Amino acid sequence: MKQTDDVETNLLDPRLLRLFDALFATGSVTKAAEKLGQSQPTISIWLARLRKELDDPLFIRSAEGMLPTPRAEALIGTARQALETLRRLAELRTDFDPSTAKRRFAICMTDGSHVTLLPSILAHIRRVAPGVRIEATQIGADTPRMLQSGEADLALGYISGLDAGHFQQALFPQDWVCLANAKHARIRDRITAKDFRREAHVLIRSGTGHQLLATALQEQRIVLDVALELPGFLGLPAIVGTTDLIATLPRHIGETLAHYYGLRVFDCPLAIAGFTVKQYWHARFHHDPASQWLRGICAELFQQQEVRGLHPSSRPKKRGPRKMRPQ
């Protein structure tokens, strides 16, 4: 270990390499200082350090300027190669060009987001990045590990208790609505608390907001008449549209389904905690250009008021973009 430490200690400061190159090229301390944007006293201090590090005077004053010693002439080629390597290393960060990119992005999301968020993401990417492929993956207990390993690039939704090392950015807030058949025999202009307790329900036992609904029912000691439980939103519009069952779900998915399938959407009479849909990613990929591009798309698409509700009367007031923050 000591040998490794000694080697690292003897590594030259890149500033000294730049000084070596500038003095060799100009033969003048004054011109080297101008080239490096430093004062002459600073250059003199650096030159003293360089001479000590290389154990040689390196440059001797003469009527013609600072003349290199034989050791300086022997080392200049190596020094310039090292500087060029450092420059190339600094330029290795490559920007992500969506128009020519050929790659896959994996996004963790709920099946509700397949209906509300995924179509907008896919339409935008197909337009600006035709070579990019999207893979939708289910949000679950394994999501944090997938984000850390790079198996997933992004997670969209509501994830509580995410462990350290992850970033999150708020996209839009969600409250709760009820869906009903447009020709429901007993529901007219609104769903009252009495209606909510009386009517039979269809429950969706998936999605990261499901626990909020269960908690609200338990705290308010409400036992629903549940006629049907579904594992996801697939089939929900057909069930609600052909029966007198009502469904309680987050506003964005509720209004989207109501819009496309001719259902009616009502404010939920049950007090249920709201939540914020966010995007999540791991700190390992915070500065990755491709990951930044994907997150930028989601922020651009979903921090806009238009996606927070399909009906103007139900849209929250528009807010400015929310800053990202680490967990």
Buried (B, 14 or more C-beta within 10 A) or exposed (E): EEEEEEEEEEEBEEBBBBBBBBBBEBBBBEBBBBBBEBEEEBBEEBBEBBBEBBEBEBBEEEEEBBBBBEEBEEBBEEBBEBBEEEEEEEEEEEEBEBEEBEEEBBBBBBBBBBBBBBEBBEEBBEEEBEEBEBEBBEBEEBBBEBBBEEBBBBBBBBBEEBEEEBBBBBBBBBBBBBBBBEEBEEBEEEBEEEBBBEBEBBBBEBBBBBEBBEEBBEEEEEEBEEBBEBEBBEEBBEBBBEBBBBBBBBBBBBBBBBEEBEBBBBEBBBEBEEBEBBBBBBBBBBEBBBBBBBBEBBBEBBBEEEBBBBEEEBBBEEEEEBEBEEB
